[in-house]
């Protein structure tokens, strides 16, 4: 449940940003610096796409772990999807640590600090949780 809830929470946050919310920042430029590392903030379409992918990842994770009851064939398919979700999150987390620690890629210092303290560890934790929960019997 924790992994599916974390992914759903991230989906909601991206959905809020797609509607124009700048929480937890002061304005769009501050939000772009905080969560992207440079301006401008991605467009509405891209932000909605990320929210949709996070929603799908949450549903796949919940289904693969047995929280959503389905038949065995759909469960196997959901486990495959959850494995992809886990892999993407683990690559994002590992890559984020490497890129931010080395200071490459042109992101702001503020973003690199947040990436090392929050974003990458969150991706690594969620990726690990998804991997473990999707294999639970």
Secondary structure, DSSP 8 states (H G I E B T S, - for coil): -HHHHHHHHHHHHHHHHHTT--TTSSSHHHHHHHHTSSSS---HHHHHHHHHHHHHHHHHHHHHTTSS---HHHHHHHHHHHHHHHHHHHHHHHHHHHHHHHT-SS--HHHHHHIIIIIHHHHHHHHHHHHHHTT--
